[in-house]
Amino acid sequence: MRAAVAAVSLLCASATRADVAIPLPVPASEMTVNPITHDVWVTSTSTDSVVVIDGADQSVATIPLGDQPKEVRVDPIRNRVWISHAGPLVSVVDGVSHAVSTIAMPSPTRLALDPYLGRVYASVPSALHLIDADTLAVSIVPTPASGTVAVDPTTDGLVTLVSWYDAENYQFQYEFYRLTGSPPAVVDQFTATGDQVVTGFAFDPHTGRSIMGAQFLYPFVIDFDEGFFTPSGFVGFGSYAPVTEPTAGRTWVPSTDPYTCSASHLYAFDTATLAHHGSSAYLPCFDRVAVNPATRRAYTTLDPSAYTGGSSLPIYFIDTDTLSVTTHWVAGRTSGRRPVIDVASNRIYLLAGGVLEIDEPVSAAVPLDVAITADPIVPGLDPVVHFSATSGFTPYPLPIRQIYWQVDATDGAWSYADAPGPVASATLSGLAPGPHTVHAFATDGQEATTSPASTTPIVGPIASLELAVPPRPACSNGIDDDGDGAIDHPADPGCASALAQRENPACDNGIDDDADGATDHPADAQCFAAWDGNEAEGGRACGLGAELVLLFAALRRRGVPRR
């Protein structure tokens, strides 16, 4: 008997719509995608592994893991993948080497990630574990129970929801916390009660409000200062896995009857005013919803548990402005789930019972653009580059939060520019002489993920600038150029500075250049120092050292950005 084969469906921008196959060697559970490398990561609970699909050639590699991997989150800044397990650990996978590290903790149930702060949040029983994304160090914030985690991606803080059942009072407790500082500490708390299971939780950085879905009730909007609110005009059996679209000022909430698939609609409402935008046309029971803020489209598919017949899979494309629905039928497929968007490449992935790739003829670049310029490059000095980023999202562009850069690669760890915001600089140290390419992109606060309705981190397109680094001057190149046993400044007395172009100027070259019978410093009275470039009377030169020092000072004053 042949083993079951899982699949990933890929939806990408192209001129025509087509179905293509991408096989997976193991059954799939959860999925995410790196918007920079375009690699797709798929966990397999039944085989204790994670599969990575190369975004360029669709080749597949399987990485063994531990006890039943569950949720998966990608950190595109560090090119790392974080995975929770049914057992007491969290796995960290390097996106390049595929090396696996583990962090022990008591059965984590939910994960959220803020790449900007470099934090991973694991909600475990009676605590929230905060993991440093660089050092893997863990700090703990006690909470009543475990639950959903949502990150505020625009401030140095966190809003987390803890939902637990109070058996004594026969009701659910909803605990909200705001944490700031390092190590994080609780600075605000909000508690509410209800009688429903939480189905999803999202955060809107445009308004600073949280949105919570409830299994058999309307969605709630949570404001730390104003309490609970419910959008008007919502009609449905329950609200599920809300998704925010902050650059449009909207929140999307699916509503469906889990028993009969009646009253299945996708609702949109204004997160600030709670005004109702209406709902989509009727949809059968559908799975999670994914929204692309660049193309202004939402995507979902039929809930496989509700599909009872037929030989084709419906994929729903929803225009988020008109709420109109277009259905694309995929022949030979009967179920699909877990839509995830690679916003940078305008690709949508679905887990499927078969193997499926769908090309969608819609293309819109993420409007987060970066311009790169460089100061004039001086031999011996580290190049200085400057960045300027803009957001073209409408009608609510979020402020540019950070610019990231990398040299000669795009799959390694990215460095932070020297200041947050849309204007910043970077000093490129340690570059070998020769041509190099500086890459950069910007984020606007949509790069964080939440749980369980996690989204792919949103980053801007990568800009590039080519530059040429000249050879280092003789007095800082690590070579004993004049063979006197002393290397570079300050060891070689012939070097006026690290920027000097010669280790053996006239006053340190072993030659009586001016034929006065005295050779070099200190024998020749005309030599001011060993690094003097002229033995003749009144002709002091500095071996191109002092002049470059003055030039260096002038350039540095020009290139230092305001903080």
KAMO-V834803 format. One record per helix or strand. SS is the DSSP state (@ for helix, = for strand). FROM is the first residue (numbers start at 1). TO is the last residue. Records with the same first field share a line. If there is no record, write none. Layout:
BEGIN
SS = FROM-TO + FROM-TO
END
This chain:
BEGIN
= = 7-13 + 19-20 + 23-23 + 30-33 + 40-44 + 49-53 + 60-64 + 69-75 + 80-85 + 89-94 + 100-104 + 110-114 + 119-124 + 127-132 + 138-142 + 149-152 + 157-166 + 171-180 + 185-194 + 198-204 + 209-214 + 217-223 + 227-229 + 239-245 + 250-255 + 265-270 + 276-279 + 286-286 + 290-292 + 297-302 + 312-319 + 325-331 + 336-342 + 347-352 + 356-360 + 368-374 + 383-391 + 402-407 + 415-416 + 423-428 + 434-443 + 449-449 + 463-469
@ = 246-248 + 304-306 + 474-476 + 506-508 + 546-559
END
